[in-house]
Amino acid sequence: MILVDTSVLVDLLRGRRTPASDRLRQLEATGTPYGIPMVCCQEVLQGAKDEREWRTLRAYLGTQRLVLPQDPQAVHLEAARIFFDCRRRGVTVRSTIDCFIAALVLEGKDSLLHDDNDFEKMRRVRPLLTLRG
């Protein structure tokens, strides 16, 4: 399955045309299975500007396949290890949530559709399958 990062969802929801948001539109049009990590759902909702937008976003996200870890403890530990290993190799990753998303993708042996350079940096220390549009 393809998991979709917040960086793609935000562009899609704001109507921005990027290679990644176009790829997501293509996935939707062809019925290709994809999922949204629950933590990305949280990030999108946190960005709502008002109550109306919150409800609209919540309704949209409620129609999507939301993905949770099969083994939460293992995924959190792997996320911490990804951050640790990146730092030890001189790779700066800005977000612990991105490390969690990467660990979730690895757990499911999935691919990640994103528009965030941190995931490409993580590929230096983990066999993360990524798509950028």
For each residue, the residues with C-beta under 8 A, 3 or more apart:
1: 33 34 35 67 108 110 111
2: 27 32 33 34 35 110 111 112 113 131
3: 34 35 36 37 67 101 104 105 108 110 111 112 113
4: 8 9 24 34 35 36 40 112 113 114
5: 8 9 37 40 98 101 112 113 114 115 116 119
6: 9 10 40 43 44
7: 10 11 20 114 115 116
8: 4 5 11 12 18 20 21 23 24 113 114 115
9: 4 5 6 12 13 24 36 40 44
10: 6 7 13 14 44 47
11: 7 8 14 16 18 20 21 115
12: 8 9 15 16 21 24 25
13: 9 10 44 57 60
14: 10 11
15: 12
16: 11 12 21
17: 21 22
18: 8 11 21 22 115 133
19: 22 23 115 132 133
20: 7 8 11 23 24 113 114 115 131 132 133
21: 8 11 12 16 17 18 24 25 115 133
22: 17 18 19 25 26 133
23: 8 19 20 26 27 113 131 133
24: 4 8 9 12 20 21 27 28 34 113
25: 12 21 22 28 29
26: 22 23 29 30 32
27: 2 23 24 30 32 34 113
28: 24 25 31
29: 25 26
30: 26 27
31: 28
32: 2 26 27
33: 1 2 65
34: 1 2 3 4 24 27 65 113
35: 1 2 3 4 64 65 66 67 110
36: 3 4 9 40 41 61 64 65 66 67
37: 3 5 40 41 66 67 100 101 104
38: 41 42 66 67 68
39: 42 43 97 100 101 104
40: 4 5 6 9 36 37 43 44 101
41: 36 37 38 44 45 61 64 66
42: 38 39 45 46
43: 6 39 40 46 47 97
44: 6 9 10 13 40 41 47 48 57 61
45: 41 42 48 54 57 58 61
46: 42 43
47: 10 43 44
48: 44 45 51 53 54 57
49: 53
50: 53 54
51: 48 54 55
52: 55 56
53: 48 49 50 56 57
54: 45 48 50 51 57 58
55: 51 52 58 59
56: 52 53 59 60
57: 13 44 45 48 53 54 60 61
58: 45 54 55 61 62
59: 55 56 62 63
60: 13 56 57 63 64
61: 36 41 44 45 57 58 64 66
62: 58 59
63: 59 60
64: 35 36 41 60 61
65: 33 34 35 36
66: 35 36 37 38 41 61
67: 1 3 35 36 37 38 104 108
68: 38 72
69: 72 74 75 76 103 104 107
70: 75 107 108
71: 74 75 107
72: 68 69 75 76
73: 76 77
74: 69 71 77 78 107
75: 69 70 71 72 78 79 100 103 104 107
76: 69 72 73 79 80 100 103
77: 73 74 80 81
78: 74 75 81 82 103 106 107
79: 75 76 82 83 96 99 100 102 103
80: 76 77 83 84 99
81: 77 78 84 85
82: 78 79 85 86 93 99 102 103 122 125 126
83: 79 80 86 87 93 96 99
84: 80 81 87 88
85: 81 82 88 89 125 126
86: 82 83 89 91 92 93 99 121 122 124 125
87: 83 84 90 91 92 93
88: 84 85
89: 85 86 124 125
90: 87
91: 86 87 121 122 124 125
92: 86 87 121
93: 82 83 86 87 98 99 118 121 122
94: 98 118
95: 98 99 118
96: 79 83 99 100
97: 39 43 100 101
98: 5 93 94 95 101 102 116 118 119 122
99: 79 80 82 83 86 93 95 96 102 103 122
100: 37 39 75 76 79 96 97 103 104
101: 3 5 37 39 40 97 98 104 105 112 119
102: 79 82 98 99 105 106 112 119 122 126 128
103: 69 75 76 78 79 82 99 100 106 107
104: 3 37 39 67 69 75 100 101 107 108 110
105: 3 101 102 108 110 111 112 128 129
106: 78 102 103 109 126 127 128
107: 69 70 71 74 75 78 103 104
108: 1 3 67 70 104 105
109: 106
110: 1 2 3 35 104 105 129
111: 1 2 3 105 129 130 131
112: 2 3 4 5 101 102 105 119 128 129 130 131
113: 2 3 4 5 8 20 23 24 27 34 130 131 132 133
114: 4 5 7 8 20 119 130 131 132
115: 5 7 8 11 18 19 20 21 132 133
116: 5 7 98 119
117: 120 121
118: 93 94 95 98 121 122
119: 5 98 101 102 112 114 116 122 123 128 130
120: 117 123 130 132
121: 86 91 92 93 117 118 124
122: 82 86 91 93 98 99 102 118 119 125 126 128
123: 119 120 126 127 128 130
124: 86 89 91 121
125: 82 85 86 89 91 122
126: 82 85 102 106 122 123
127: 106 123
128: 102 105 106 112 119 122 123
129: 105 110 111 112
130: 111 112 113 114 119 120 123
131: 2 20 23 111 112 113 114
132: 19 20 113 114 115 120
133: 18 19 20 21 22 23 113 115
